[in-house]
Amino acid sequence: MVALKVPVSRSLLHLMVDGAAQLGIIVSECKAQQFGLYLSELLRWNSSINLTGITDGQQIIIKHFLDSLAYLKVLELQGDEKLIDIGTGAGFPGIPLKLVSPKLQLVLLDARIKRVAFLKHLSRQLKLEGVLCVHGRAEELAHHAQHYQQYNVAVARAVTQLDRLIALALPYIVCGGRLLVSYGAQIDRQLELAAKVLDEHSAALEKVAQVKLPHSNEVRNIIVIRKCFT
């Protein structure tokens, strides 16, 4: 990759800072610059490999960066949790969460090796510590000793139906841990599917939180599943 980095305007950085503030998250000037670098590298690599169908900088900030930070409306991070992002793609929501909670121990899992190559490059560019980028299929790696019941939190962005996500993700999570999945406005069908498999996986629906994306009319429903209930 030899193309020049895509410049990011001050107005876009301000959009990021203001949007995060609307979610109750403080993004410093330094952190805003990191998000700017993330945006630049995402656009640069996207010209060669398929990372996102969204190519407008403002929409990337809203629908990827702020969308990712919306998880923090329902997820209280102490700072050193182990979190796995299943089907992370271009790093969402994992890397935005890491940028605002730098002590988080993060694993980014994706089945496409070119995306994992981008994530490794991005982690180096952002100088992130405590990030492991893993290439593989979620259903296969879940039962490896390195990953089985090793994570406090698993996150995903509606990469498949909720019942399938529950089956894929819960083997990664410790008892008492949580799975968070973000969907759009219509979630009744997903909740119906989930209800059929929760008992089978020793899990319970903890909450559903509706979050309006800043600078947008779009709404996200974040579903929280807790593993091992009594």
CYANA upper distance limits for C-alpha pairs under 8 A (distance plus 0.5 A):
  1 MET  CA     45 TRP  CA      8.13
  3 ALA  CA     44 ARG  CA      7.62
  4 LEU  CA     44 ARG  CA      8.24
  5 LYS  CA     40 SER  CA      6.45
  5 LYS  CA     41 GLU  CA      7.09
  5 LYS  CA     44 ARG  CA      6.85
  6 VAL  CA     40 SER  CA      5.32
  6 VAL  CA     41 GLU  CA      7.69
  6 VAL  CA     43 LEU  CA      7.41
  6 VAL  CA     44 ARG  CA      6.81
  7 PRO  CA     40 SER  CA      6.93
  8 VAL  CA     12 LEU  CA      7.21
  8 VAL  CA     13 LEU  CA      7.99
  8 VAL  CA     36 GLY  CA      6.50
  8 VAL  CA     37 LEU  CA      8.36
  8 VAL  CA     39 LEU  CA      8.06
  8 VAL  CA     40 SER  CA      7.07
  9 SER  CA     13 LEU  CA      7.14
 10 ARG  CA     14 HIS  CA      6.63
 11 SER  CA     15 LEU  CA      6.66
 12 LEU  CA     16 MET  CA      6.85
 12 LEU  CA     36 GLY  CA      8.49
 12 LEU  CA     57 GLY  CA      7.79
 12 LEU  CA     58 GLN  CA      6.89
 12 LEU  CA     61 ILE  CA      8.35
 13 LEU  CA     17 VAL  CA      6.84
 13 LEU  CA     32 ALA  CA      6.38
 13 LEU  CA     33 GLN  CA      7.78
 13 LEU  CA     35 PHE  CA      8.26
 13 LEU  CA     36 GLY  CA      6.98
 14 HIS  CA     18 ASP  CA      6.47
 15 LEU  CA     19 GLY  CA      6.36
 15 LEU  CA     58 GLN  CA      8.24
 15 LEU  CA     61 ILE  CA      8.21
 16 MET  CA     20 ALA  CA      6.60
 16 MET  CA     32 ALA  CA      7.42
 16 MET  CA     35 PHE  CA      8.42
 16 MET  CA     61 ILE  CA      6.82
 16 MET  CA     62 ILE  CA      8.36
 16 MET  CA     65 PHE  CA      8.41
 16 MET  CA     66 LEU  CA      7.93
 17 VAL  CA     21 ALA  CA      6.72
 17 VAL  CA     26 ILE  CA      7.83
 17 VAL  CA     27 VAL  CA      6.01
 17 VAL  CA     28 SER  CA      8.01
 17 VAL  CA     32 ALA  CA      7.08
 18 ASP  CA     22 GLN  CA      6.88
 19 GLY  CA     23 LEU  CA      7.19
 19 GLY  CA     62 ILE  CA      8.29
 19 GLY  CA     66 LEU  CA      7.20
 19 GLY  CA    214 PRO  CA      5.71
 19 GLY  CA    215 HIS  CA      7.32
 20 ALA  CA     24 GLY  CA      6.94
 20 ALA  CA     25 ILE  CA      5.57
 20 ALA  CA     26 ILE  CA      6.96
 20 ALA  CA     27 VAL  CA      7.13
 20 ALA  CA     66 LEU  CA      7.00
 20 ALA  CA     69 LEU  CA      7.83
 20 ALA  CA    214 PRO  CA      8.33
 21 ALA  CA     25 ILE  CA      5.45
 21 ALA  CA     26 ILE  CA      6.17
 21 ALA  CA     27 VAL  CA      7.91
 22 GLN  CA    214 PRO  CA      6.93
 23 LEU  CA     69 LEU  CA      8.18
 23 LEU  CA     70 ALA  CA      7.25
 23 LEU  CA     73 LYS  CA      7.58
 23 LEU  CA    214 PRO  CA      7.98
 27 VAL  CA     31 LYS  CA      6.17
 27 VAL  CA     32 ALA  CA      6.65
 27 VAL  CA    100 VAL  CA      7.64
 28 SER  CA     32 ALA  CA      6.55
 29 GLU  CA     33 GLN  CA      6.79
 30 CYS  CA     34 GLN  CA      7.02
 31 LYS  CA     35 PHE  CA      6.84
 31 LYS  CA     99 LEU  CA      7.44
 31 LYS  CA    100 VAL  CA      7.96
 32 ALA  CA     36 GLY  CA      6.64
 33 GLN  CA     37 LEU  CA      6.71
 34 GLN  CA     38 TYR  CA      6.66
 34 GLN  CA     99 LEU  CA      8.26
 34 GLN  CA    126 LEU  CA      6.94
 35 PHE  CA     39 LEU  CA      6.67
 35 PHE  CA     96 PRO  CA      8.31
 36 GLY  CA     40 SER  CA      6.66
 37 LEU  CA     41 GLU  CA      6.59
 37 LEU  CA    126 LEU  CA      8.05
 38 TYR  CA     42 LEU  CA      6.50
 38 TYR  CA    122 LEU  CA      7.61
 38 TYR  CA    126 LEU  CA      8.15
 39 LEU  CA     43 LEU  CA      6.72
 39 LEU  CA     57 GLY  CA      7.63
 39 LEU  CA     60 ILE  CA      8.06
 39 LEU  CA     61 ILE  CA      8.36
 40 SER  CA     44 ARG  CA      6.66
 41 GLU  CA     45 TRP  CA      6.51
 41 GLU  CA    122 LEU  CA      7.75
 42 LEU  CA     46 ASN  CA      6.35
 42 LEU  CA     51 LEU  CA      7.92
 42 LEU  CA     90 ALA  CA      8.09
 43 LEU  CA     47 SER  CA      7.14
 43 LEU  CA     55 THR  CA      7.29
 44 ARG  CA     48 SER  CA      8.24
 45 TRP  CA     49 ILE  CA      6.69
 45 TRP  CA     51 LEU  CA      8.15
 45 TRP  CA    118 PHE  CA      7.94
 46 ASN  CA     50 ASN  CA      6.08
 46 ASN  CA     51 LEU  CA      5.93
 46 ASN  CA     52 THR  CA      7.35
 49 ILE  CA    114 LYS  CA      7.81
 49 ILE  CA    115 ARG  CA      8.44
 51 LEU  CA     89 GLY  CA      7.15
 51 LEU  CA     90 ALA  CA      6.10
 51 LEU  CA    115 ARG  CA      7.40
 52 THR  CA     90 ALA  CA      7.83
 54 ILE  CA     59 GLN  CA      7.37
 54 ILE  CA     60 ILE  CA      6.77
 55 THR  CA     59 GLN  CA      8.11
 55 THR  CA     60 ILE  CA      7.46
 56 ASP  CA     60 ILE  CA      6.71
 57 GLY  CA     61 ILE  CA      6.83
 58 GLN  CA     62 ILE  CA      6.88
 59 GLN  CA     63 LYS  CA      6.14
 59 GLN  CA     64 HIS  CA      8.17
 60 ILE  CA     64 HIS  CA      5.65
 60 ILE  CA     65 PHE  CA      7.12
 61 ILE  CA     65 PHE  CA      5.29
 61 ILE  CA     66 LEU  CA      6.53
 62 ILE  CA     66 LEU  CA      5.51
 62 ILE  CA     67 ASP  CA      6.77
 62 ILE  CA    213 LEU  CA      7.51
 62 ILE  CA    214 PRO  CA      7.47
 62 ILE  CA    215 HIS  CA      7.51
 62 ILE  CA    216 SER  CA      7.90
 63 LYS  CA     67 ASP  CA      5.71
 63 LYS  CA    213 LEU  CA      8.35
 64 HIS  CA     68 SER  CA      6.45
 64 HIS  CA     92 PHE  CA      7.13
 64 HIS  CA     93 PRO  CA      8.03
 65 PHE  CA     69 LEU  CA      6.93
 65 PHE  CA     92 PHE  CA      8.02
 65 PHE  CA     93 PRO  CA      8.00
 65 PHE  CA     96 PRO  CA      6.59
 66 LEU  CA     70 ALA  CA      6.65
 66 LEU  CA    213 LEU  CA      7.40
 66 LEU  CA    214 PRO  CA      7.78
 67 ASP  CA     71 TYR  CA      8.11
 67 ASP  CA     93 PRO  CA      8.14
 67 ASP  CA    213 LEU  CA      6.95
 67 ASP  CA    220 ARG  CA      8.38
 68 SER  CA     92 PHE  CA      6.58
 68 SER  CA     93 PRO  CA      4.79
 68 SER  CA     94 GLY  CA      7.97
 68 SER  CA     96 PRO  CA      6.74
 68 SER  CA     97 LEU  CA      7.40
 69 LEU  CA     73 LYS  CA      8.38
 69 LEU  CA     93 PRO  CA      7.69
 69 LEU  CA     96 PRO  CA      6.94
 69 LEU  CA     97 LEU  CA      6.63
 70 ALA  CA     74 VAL  CA      8.47
 70 ALA  CA    211 VAL  CA      7.28
 70 ALA  CA    213 LEU  CA      7.95
 71 TYR  CA     75 LEU  CA      6.43
 71 TYR  CA    180 LEU  CA      8.24
 71 TYR  CA    182 SER  CA      8.49
 71 TYR  CA    222 ILE  CA      7.54
 72 LEU  CA     76 GLU  CA      6.79
 72 LEU  CA     77 LEU  CA      8.31
 73 LYS  CA    211 VAL  CA      8.11
 74 VAL  CA    209 ALA  CA      7.40
 74 VAL  CA    222 ILE  CA      8.32
 77 LEU  CA     81 GLU  CA      7.49
 77 LEU  CA    101 SER  CA      8.14
 79 GLY  CA    101 SER  CA      6.48
 79 GLY  CA    102 PRO  CA      7.74
 79 GLY  CA    103 LYS  CA      5.58
 79 GLY  CA    104 LEU  CA      5.77
 80 ASP  CA    103 LYS  CA      5.60
 80 ASP  CA    104 LEU  CA      5.12
 80 ASP  CA    105 GLN  CA      6.63
 81 GLU  CA    103 LYS  CA      8.43
 81 GLU  CA    104 LEU  CA      5.94
 81 GLU  CA    105 GLN  CA      6.44
 81 GLU  CA    151 TYR  CA      8.16
 81 GLU  CA    152 ASN  CA      6.61
 81 GLU  CA    153 VAL  CA      8.01
 82 LYS  CA    104 LEU  CA      6.89
 82 LYS  CA    105 GLN  CA      5.13
 82 LYS  CA    106 LEU  CA      6.50
 82 LYS  CA    107 VAL  CA      8.36
 82 LYS  CA    150 GLN  CA      7.99
 82 LYS  CA    151 TYR  CA      5.47
 82 LYS  CA    152 ASN  CA      5.95
 82 LYS  CA    153 VAL  CA      7.08
 83 LEU  CA    104 LEU  CA      7.71
 83 LEU  CA    105 GLN  CA      6.62
 83 LEU  CA    106 LEU  CA      5.54
 83 LEU  CA    107 VAL  CA      6.79
 83 LEU  CA    151 TYR  CA      6.10
 83 LEU  CA    152 ASN  CA      6.59
 83 LEU  CA    153 VAL  CA      5.27
 83 LEU  CA    154 ALA  CA      6.12
 83 LEU  CA    155 VAL  CA      8.01
 84 ILE  CA     94 GLY  CA      8.15
 84 ILE  CA    106 LEU  CA      6.38
 84 ILE  CA    107 VAL  CA      5.15
 84 ILE  CA    108 LEU  CA      6.57
 84 ILE  CA    109 LEU  CA      7.70
 84 ILE  CA    151 TYR  CA      7.16
 84 ILE  CA    153 VAL  CA      7.01
 84 ILE  CA    154 ALA  CA      5.34
 84 ILE  CA    155 VAL  CA      6.91
 85 ASP  CA     92 PHE  CA      8.19
 85 ASP  CA     93 PRO  CA      7.60
 85 ASP  CA     94 GLY  CA      6.16
 85 ASP  CA    106 LEU  CA      8.11
 85 ASP  CA    107 VAL  CA      6.70
 85 ASP  CA    108 LEU  CA      5.57
 85 ASP  CA    109 LEU  CA      6.50
 85 ASP  CA    154 ALA  CA      6.39
 85 ASP  CA    155 VAL  CA      5.47
 85 ASP  CA    156 ALA  CA      6.42
 86 ILE  CA    108 LEU  CA      7.23
 86 ILE  CA    109 LEU  CA      5.69
 86 ILE  CA    110 ASP  CA      7.18
 86 ILE  CA    138 ALA  CA      7.40
 86 ILE  CA    154 ALA  CA      7.56
 86 ILE  CA    155 VAL  CA      6.78
 86 ILE  CA    156 ALA  CA      5.93
 86 ILE  CA    169 ALA  CA      8.01
 87 GLY  CA    108 LEU  CA      8.26
 87 GLY  CA    109 LEU  CA      6.18
 87 GLY  CA    110 ASP  CA      5.22
 87 GLY  CA    111 ALA  CA      7.57
 87 GLY  CA    138 ALA  CA      8.21
 87 GLY  CA    156 ALA  CA      7.17
 87 GLY  CA    157 ARG  CA      8.43
 87 GLY  CA    159 VAL  CA      7.17
 88 THR  CA     92 PHE  CA      5.90
 88 THR  CA     93 PRO  CA      7.52
 88 THR  CA     94 GLY  CA      7.59
 88 THR  CA    108 LEU  CA      6.46
 88 THR  CA    109 LEU  CA      6.39
 88 THR  CA    110 ASP  CA      6.21
 88 THR  CA    156 ALA  CA      7.59
 88 THR  CA    157 ARG  CA      8.41
 89 GLY  CA    110 ASP  CA      6.65
 89 GLY  CA    115 ARG  CA      6.68
 89 GLY  CA    116 VAL  CA      8.46
 90 ALA  CA    115 ARG  CA      6.81
 90 ALA  CA    118 PHE  CA      7.92
 90 ALA  CA    119 LEU  CA      7.22
 91 GLY  CA     95 ILE  CA      5.83
 91 GLY  CA     96 PRO  CA      8.28
 91 GLY  CA    108 LEU  CA      7.42
 91 GLY  CA    119 LEU  CA      7.14
 92 PHE  CA     96 PRO  CA      7.40
 92 PHE  CA    157 ARG  CA      8.10
 93 PRO  CA     97 LEU  CA      6.83
 93 PRO  CA    155 VAL  CA      7.97
 93 PRO  CA    156 ALA  CA      7.88
 93 PRO  CA    157 ARG  CA      7.91
 94 GLY  CA     98 LYS  CA      6.69
 94 GLY  CA    106 LEU  CA      7.56
 94 GLY  CA    107 VAL  CA      8.46
 94 GLY  CA    108 LEU  CA      7.34
 94 GLY  CA    155 VAL  CA      8.29
 95 ILE  CA     99 LEU  CA      6.62
 96 PRO  CA    100 VAL  CA      7.12
 97 LEU  CA    101 SER  CA      6.51
 98 LYS  CA    102 PRO  CA      5.60
 98 LYS  CA    103 LYS  CA      8.00
 98 LYS  CA    104 LEU  CA      6.49
 98 LYS  CA    106 LEU  CA      7.72
102 PRO  CA    128 LEU  CA      8.29
102 PRO  CA    129 GLU  CA      8.38
103 LYS  CA    130 GLY  CA      7.97
104 LEU  CA    130 GLY  CA      7.64
105 GLN  CA    130 GLY  CA      5.60
105 GLN  CA    131 VAL  CA      6.80
106 LEU  CA    130 GLY  CA      6.70
106 LEU  CA    131 VAL  CA      5.33
106 LEU  CA    132 LEU  CA      6.85
107 VAL  CA    131 VAL  CA      6.29
107 VAL  CA    132 LEU  CA      5.27
107 VAL  CA    133 CYS  CA      6.42
107 VAL  CA    134 VAL  CA      7.58
108 LEU  CA    119 LEU  CA      8.48
108 LEU  CA    131 VAL  CA      7.96
108 LEU  CA    132 LEU  CA      6.71
108 LEU  CA    133 CYS  CA      5.31
108 LEU  CA    134 VAL  CA      6.48
109 LEU  CA    116 VAL  CA      8.32
109 LEU  CA    133 CYS  CA      6.72
109 LEU  CA    134 VAL  CA      5.36
109 LEU  CA    135 HIS  CA      6.53
109 LEU  CA    136 GLY  CA      7.33
109 LEU  CA    137 ARG  CA      8.48
109 LEU  CA    138 ALA  CA      7.87
110 ASP  CA    115 ARG  CA      7.69
110 ASP  CA    116 VAL  CA      7.02
110 ASP  CA    134 VAL  CA      7.03
110 ASP  CA    135 HIS  CA      5.88
110 ASP  CA    136 GLY  CA      6.50
110 ASP  CA    137 ARG  CA      7.43
110 ASP  CA    138 ALA  CA      8.24
111 ALA  CA    135 HIS  CA      5.99
111 ALA  CA    136 GLY  CA      5.16
111 ALA  CA    137 ARG  CA      5.65
111 ALA  CA    138 ALA  CA      8.17
112 ARG  CA    116 VAL  CA      7.05
112 ARG  CA    135 HIS  CA      7.18
112 ARG  CA    136 GLY  CA      8.06
113 ILE  CA    117 ALA  CA      6.70
113 ILE  CA    135 HIS  CA      6.37
114 LYS  CA    118 PHE  CA      6.89
115 ARG  CA    119 LEU  CA      6.78
116 VAL  CA    120 LYS  CA      6.70
116 VAL  CA    133 CYS  CA      6.65
116 VAL  CA    134 VAL  CA      7.22
116 VAL  CA    135 HIS  CA      6.64
117 ALA  CA    121 HIS  CA      6.76
118 PHE  CA    122 LEU  CA      6.50
119 LEU  CA    123 SER  CA      6.52
119 LEU  CA    133 CYS  CA      7.05
120 LYS  CA    124 ARG  CA      6.91
120 LYS  CA    133 CYS  CA      6.69
121 HIS  CA    125 GLN  CA      6.75
122 LEU  CA    126 LEU  CA      6.55
123 SER  CA    127 LYS  CA      6.38
123 SER  CA    128 LEU  CA      5.75
123 SER  CA    129 GLU  CA      8.43
123 SER  CA    131 VAL  CA      7.79
124 ARG  CA    128 LEU  CA      6.95
136 GLY  CA    140 GLU  CA      7.92
136 GLY  CA    141 LEU  CA      7.29
137 ARG  CA    141 LEU  CA      6.81
138 ALA  CA    142 ALA  CA      6.49
138 ALA  CA    168 LEU  CA      6.87
138 ALA  CA    169 ALA  CA      8.19
139 GLU  CA    143 HIS  CA      8.45
139 GLU  CA    168 LEU  CA      6.10
140 GLU  CA    144 HIS  CA      8.24
141 LEU  CA    147 HIS  CA      7.36
141 LEU  CA    148 TYR  CA      8.50
142 ALA  CA    147 HIS  CA      6.39
142 ALA  CA    148 TYR  CA      5.94
142 ALA  CA    168 LEU  CA      7.87
142 ALA  CA    169 ALA  CA      8.03
142 ALA  CA    171 PRO  CA      6.29
142 ALA  CA    172 TYR  CA      6.14
143 HIS  CA    147 HIS  CA      7.23
143 HIS  CA    148 TYR  CA      5.51
143 HIS  CA    171 PRO  CA      7.45
143 HIS  CA    172 TYR  CA      8.25
144 HIS  CA    148 TYR  CA      6.21
146 GLN  CA    150 GLN  CA      7.86
147 HIS  CA    151 TYR  CA      8.11
147 HIS  CA    172 TYR  CA      6.37
148 TYR  CA    171 PRO  CA      6.33
148 TYR  CA    172 TYR  CA      5.32
148 TYR  CA    173 ILE  CA      7.81
149 GLN  CA    170 LEU  CA      8.48
149 GLN  CA    171 PRO  CA      6.26
149 GLN  CA    172 TYR  CA      4.95
149 GLN  CA    173 ILE  CA      5.06
149 GLN  CA    174 VAL  CA      5.09
149 GLN  CA    175 CYS  CA      8.23
150 GLN  CA    172 TYR  CA      6.38
150 GLN  CA    173 ILE  CA      6.43
150 GLN  CA    174 VAL  CA      6.46
151 TYR  CA    172 TYR  CA      6.44
151 TYR  CA    173 ILE  CA      5.22
151 TYR  CA    174 VAL  CA      6.28
151 TYR  CA    177 GLY  CA      7.81
152 ASN  CA    173 ILE  CA      6.29
152 ASN  CA    174 VAL  CA      6.34
152 ASN  CA    176 GLY  CA      8.26
152 ASN  CA    177 GLY  CA      5.20
152 ASN  CA    178 ARG  CA      7.06
153 VAL  CA    173 ILE  CA      6.91
153 VAL  CA    177 GLY  CA      6.19
153 VAL  CA    178 ARG  CA      5.48
153 VAL  CA    179 LEU  CA      6.34
153 VAL  CA    180 LEU  CA      8.10
154 ALA  CA    169 ALA  CA      7.14
154 ALA  CA    170 LEU  CA      8.48
154 ALA  CA    172 TYR  CA      7.97
154 ALA  CA    173 ILE  CA      7.31
154 ALA  CA    178 ARG  CA      6.92
154 ALA  CA    179 LEU  CA      5.26
154 ALA  CA    180 LEU  CA      6.84
155 VAL  CA    179 LEU  CA      6.26
155 VAL  CA    180 LEU  CA      5.33
155 VAL  CA    181 VAL  CA      6.36
156 ALA  CA    180 LEU  CA      7.03
156 ALA  CA    181 VAL  CA      5.51
156 ALA  CA    182 SER  CA      7.29
157 ARG  CA    181 VAL  CA      6.12
157 ARG  CA    182 SER  CA      5.53
157 ARG  CA    183 TYR  CA      7.35
158 ALA  CA    162 LEU  CA      7.93
158 ALA  CA    181 VAL  CA      6.70
158 ALA  CA    182 SER  CA      6.32
158 ALA  CA    183 TYR  CA      6.15
159 VAL  CA    165 LEU  CA      8.39
160 THR  CA    164 ARG  CA      7.22
160 THR  CA    165 LEU  CA      6.88
161 GLN  CA    165 LEU  CA      6.75
161 GLN  CA    190 GLN  CA      7.03
161 GLN  CA    193 LEU  CA      8.35
162 LEU  CA    166 ILE  CA      6.57
162 LEU  CA    181 VAL  CA      8.39
162 LEU  CA    190 GLN  CA      6.03
162 LEU  CA    191 LEU  CA      7.91
162 LEU  CA    193 LEU  CA      7.13
162 LEU  CA    194 ALA  CA      6.34
163 ASP  CA    167 ALA  CA      7.03
163 ASP  CA    190 GLN  CA      7.88
163 ASP  CA    193 LEU  CA      5.87
163 ASP  CA    194 ALA  CA      5.16
163 ASP  CA    196 LYS  CA      8.17
163 ASP  CA    197 VAL  CA      6.85
164 ARG  CA    168 LEU  CA      6.68
165 LEU  CA    169 ALA  CA      6.33
166 ILE  CA    170 LEU  CA      6.28
166 ILE  CA    179 LEU  CA      8.24
166 ILE  CA    194 ALA  CA      8.02
166 ILE  CA    197 VAL  CA      8.37
166 ILE  CA    198 LEU  CA      8.30
166 ILE  CA    201 HIS  CA      8.37
167 ALA  CA    171 PRO  CA      8.00
167 ALA  CA    201 HIS  CA      7.75
169 ALA  CA    173 ILE  CA      7.58
169 ALA  CA    179 LEU  CA      7.66
170 LEU  CA    179 LEU  CA      7.73
170 LEU  CA    201 HIS  CA      7.92
170 LEU  CA    227 LYS  CA      7.43
173 ILE  CA    177 GLY  CA      6.16
173 ILE  CA    178 ARG  CA      7.52
173 ILE  CA    179 LEU  CA      8.32
173 ILE  CA    227 LYS  CA      7.82
174 VAL  CA    227 LYS  CA      7.92
175 CYS  CA    227 LYS  CA      6.03
175 CYS  CA    228 CYS  CA      5.67
176 GLY  CA    226 ARG  CA      6.71
176 GLY  CA    227 LYS  CA      5.79
176 GLY  CA    228 CYS  CA      6.26
176 GLY  CA    229 PHE  CA      7.85
177 GLY  CA    226 ARG  CA      6.36
177 GLY  CA    227 LYS  CA      6.14
178 ARG  CA    224 VAL  CA      7.08
178 ARG  CA    225 ILE  CA      6.00
178 ARG  CA    226 ARG  CA      5.01
178 ARG  CA    227 LYS  CA      6.61
179 LEU  CA    223 ILE  CA      8.49
179 LEU  CA    224 VAL  CA      6.26
179 LEU  CA    225 ILE  CA      5.53
179 LEU  CA    226 ARG  CA      6.96
179 LEU  CA    227 LYS  CA      8.35
180 LEU  CA    222 ILE  CA      7.01
180 LEU  CA    223 ILE  CA      6.09
180 LEU  CA    224 VAL  CA      5.20
180 LEU  CA    225 ILE  CA      6.96
181 VAL  CA    222 ILE  CA      6.08
181 VAL  CA    223 ILE  CA      5.74
181 VAL  CA    224 VAL  CA      7.26
182 SER  CA    220 ARG  CA      6.85
182 SER  CA    221 ASN  CA      6.17
182 SER  CA    222 ILE  CA      4.90
182 SER  CA    223 ILE  CA      6.80
183 TYR  CA    187 ILE  CA      7.30
183 TYR  CA    220 ARG  CA      6.27
183 TYR  CA    221 ASN  CA      5.76
183 TYR  CA    222 ILE  CA      6.91
183 TYR  CA    223 ILE  CA      8.37
184 GLY  CA    218 GLU  CA      8.47
184 GLY  CA    219 VAL  CA      6.80
184 GLY  CA    220 ARG  CA      5.40
184 GLY  CA    221 ASN  CA      6.42
185 ALA  CA    219 VAL  CA      6.47
185 ALA  CA    220 ARG  CA      6.65
185 ALA  CA    221 ASN  CA      6.91
187 ILE  CA    191 LEU  CA      6.74
187 ILE  CA    221 ASN  CA      7.91
188 ASP  CA    192 GLU  CA      6.78
189 ARG  CA    193 LEU  CA      6.81
190 GLN  CA    194 ALA  CA      6.68
191 LEU  CA    195 ALA  CA      6.63
192 GLU  CA    196 LYS  CA      7.40
193 LEU  CA    197 VAL  CA      7.78
194 ALA  CA    198 LEU  CA      6.60
195 ALA  CA    199 ASP  CA      8.40
197 VAL  CA    201 HIS  CA      6.98
198 LEU  CA    202 SER  CA      6.65
198 LEU  CA    203 ALA  CA      5.49
198 LEU  CA    204 ALA  CA      6.36
198 LEU  CA    205 LEU  CA      8.25
199 ASP  CA    203 ALA  CA      6.46
199 ASP  CA    204 ALA  CA      7.82
201 HIS  CA    227 LYS  CA      8.22
202 SER  CA    227 LYS  CA      6.60
202 SER  CA    228 CYS  CA      5.49
202 SER  CA    229 PHE  CA      6.98
203 ALA  CA    225 ILE  CA      7.16
203 ALA  CA    226 ARG  CA      6.04
203 ALA  CA    227 LYS  CA      4.77
203 ALA  CA    228 CYS  CA      5.73
203 ALA  CA    229 PHE  CA      6.43
204 ALA  CA    225 ILE  CA      6.18
204 ALA  CA    226 ARG  CA      5.92
204 ALA  CA    227 LYS  CA      7.10
204 ALA  CA    228 CYS  CA      8.19
204 ALA  CA    229 PHE  CA      7.03
205 LEU  CA    223 ILE  CA      8.24
205 LEU  CA    224 VAL  CA      6.76
205 LEU  CA    225 ILE  CA      5.18
205 LEU  CA    226 ARG  CA      6.91
206 GLU  CA    223 ILE  CA      8.44
206 GLU  CA    224 VAL  CA      5.98
206 GLU  CA    225 ILE  CA      5.93
206 GLU  CA    226 ARG  CA      6.53
207 LYS  CA    223 ILE  CA      6.68
207 LYS  CA    224 VAL  CA      5.81
207 LYS  CA    225 ILE  CA      7.85
208 VAL  CA    221 ASN  CA      6.95
208 VAL  CA    222 ILE  CA      6.12
208 VAL  CA    223 ILE  CA      5.07
208 VAL  CA    224 VAL  CA      6.68
209 ALA  CA    221 ASN  CA      6.11
209 ALA  CA    222 ILE  CA      5.69
209 ALA  CA    223 ILE  CA      7.11
210 GLN  CA    219 VAL  CA      7.21
210 GLN  CA    220 ARG  CA      6.19
210 GLN  CA    221 ASN  CA      5.00
210 GLN  CA    222 ILE  CA      6.84
211 VAL  CA    219 VAL  CA      6.13
211 VAL  CA    220 ARG  CA      5.67
211 VAL  CA    221 ASN  CA      6.85
211 VAL  CA    222 ILE  CA      8.11
212 LYS  CA    216 SER  CA      7.99
212 LYS  CA    217 ASN  CA      7.42
212 LYS  CA    218 GLU  CA      6.49
212 LYS  CA    219 VAL  CA      4.88
212 LYS  CA    220 ARG  CA      6.74
213 LEU  CA    217 ASN  CA      7.34
213 LEU  CA    218 GLU  CA      6.27
213 LEU  CA    219 VAL  CA      6.44
213 LEU  CA    220 ARG  CA      7.67
